[in-house]
């Protein structure tokens, strides 16, 4: 089997102990650069890439010990790095001796991770073993301590840092019954552990039971999104796409923005029209209709987009950008987007609104009106809208007053 050749990694010198002080942004940048460097090498030399990944995971926690992690940005960057690099290590064509050496190095780094930064590595342990035999060997090594940590005897019970590694190894080894039995010993319900029971039951073909197991005895801090994703995966693997959509599809695919959420659902369920997906998401989030404007626009559901933007507040800047982007190719839509932006500005909505924002909404609306040949009518609509401003110090009236008087 191939062995990893010697290589001088750029990231190595940058990840000295306490290399970044308390500042998180330089650390986030260096983490992303290191992952990019490793990925680039791994594409052509997978063994070398895996060796670099192991080295990075050894060095990351000591380098970040003093970094201020309160914003969450560095934690997110490291979690993403762990997920990406674990795949590189897991798929590398290493011989048995090399893989054992990697696992021992990673285990030592995992145990020394005091902050912790690489605790999510435990969830990948079964995959890192790369074979059921190696995973079973690690399960044998860890299961005794795990049982002791979950013992009903308070003199024996305690926290074991390798619990997730053990569960992941049992799953990868195909020792599903043992995994379920071990989870029954857990003194507390915790989704982070119970998810392995769901996967084990699904792997044994007991999919209905897997879903019940996921739904039962939810803890207060368990993520509804994570549970929905697990159940959705079980149903999709059974070919039950409609049931997966109806029961879990909307919750399971929540994302950082409403647009990303819509796209995630639409992509996963292509048999649903975009209009159906949008309508279901809107119904699922009452009171947030205006926030779905960008999703409707991206799906070319222009009438729906304007209707949604007028039902509840929508960012005036978002609406103005739509007016700008469509003032020539779809002027009718652009006019309504611009008018809706002005409406919410008149009513006092928007974040850190300046006179530039007001003038942009006004000018793009008029350009669209010019393209559509309805300039006079649109000016009249704007004048009527602004005349009813009552919010605050009549900011929009003061900004647009000179323009409206000349028109």
Secondary structure, 3 states (H helix, E strand, C coil): CCCCCCCCCHHHHHCCCCCCCCCHHHHHHHHHHHHHHHHHHHHHCHHHHHHHHHHHHHHHHHHHCCCCCCCCHHHHHHHHHHHHHHHHHHHCCCCHHHHHHHHHHHHHHHHCCCCCCCHHHHHHHHHHHCCHHHHHHHHHHHHHHHHHHCCCCCCCCCCCCCHHHHHHHHHHCCCHHHHHHHHHCCCCCCHHHHHHHHHHHHHCCCHHHHHHHHHCCCCCCCCHHHHHHHHHHHHHHCCCHHHHHHHHHHHHCCCCCHHHHHHHHHHHCCCCCHHHHHHHHHHHCCCCHHHHHHHHHHCCCHHHHHHHHHHCCCCHHHHHHHHHHHCCCCHHHHHHHHHHHHHHHHCCCCCCCCHHHHHHHHHHHHHHHHHHCCHHHHHHHHHHHHHCCCCCCCHHHHHHHHHHHHC
